[in-house]
Amino acid sequence: MTALGLINYWAVIFLMMVGFYTLIARGNLVKKLIGLTLFQTSVFILYISMGKITGGTAPILMESAEPVVYSNPIPHVLILTAIVVGVATMALGLSLVVRIKEAYGTIEEDEIRDTSL
């Protein structure tokens, strides 16, 4: 396989590293949540990429003389569940950011740390 044939894996690595860097390097809580979402998205793309088989069909049994290659639907179903969990996590995280903003008047980590000391 060429590097161009693995473009989805390169996209996974890029999104994962950008999300991880944003999660670690930024002090703004909303930016941290965006980094977490990018990281989650890269994992979703990785699982979907591994679950797809080139030339594979839906796993529906049919009478056929030739052997048929089936794609596994489990990774796709798991990612649908993970997307729902990711949206719920983001909603909870944003609601916590709103409460932190009300309590401390800021959403910057350093300022919150200085206020609470």
C-alpha positions, 0 to 999 in steps of 0.5 A: 500500500502506498502512503496515499492509500493510507490517507485515513490513518494519516488523518487519524494521526493528525487529528489525534495529535492536534486534539492531544496538543490542544488538550494539554497546551491550552488553559481555556476550558472550552478549548480543552473540550474542543481538543477532547472532541478532536481526539474522540473524532480521530478514534472514531475514524480509526475504528471505522477505517479498521471495520471496512473491508474493500470489496466487502458487502453487508452481512446478509446471507444470500444463495451464491456459488462464489464466496462472499466477503462480508464487512463487520458491522460491529465497529460501526454500531459501536461508533454510533454509540460512542458518538452519542456518548461523546455528545453527552460528554460535550454537553456535560462539559460545557454545562460545567464550564458555564457553572465554573464561569458563574462561580469564578468569573473566568474559564482560564485554568490559571486564573481559577487556580490562583482564585482558589488558592 
